[in-house]
Amino acid sequence: MKIEESTIDHIAHLARLEFEGDKKVEIGEDLERIISFMDKLQEVDTENVEPLVFMTNEINRLREDVAKVTVTQEQALKNAPKRDSDYFRIPKVLIK
């Protein structure tokens, strides 16, 4: 499958990436290789294969969830560059 430049531009915009010149060509070639690999997977006969929910028969052994204080609020804020009473102060983050 041939990847068009407009498709690369659209994907780059969604991922907030910029590709120029040779890099855009390389990304297009990489995407074409990925798609051709996925097409090869379509050729595999999976007619009598049961779908997997888990990859192994292992069972997770989880510890009991017990609440305990490991770091106090004061210890956590001790090395903060800026803080406001009981909270970290960080620069405002705006996304367009």
Summary of the structure (lengths in Angstrom):
residues: 96
radius of gyration: 24.8
end to end distance: 33.3
largest distance: 62.6
contacts: 122
relative contact order: 0.08
helix: 38%
strand: 4%
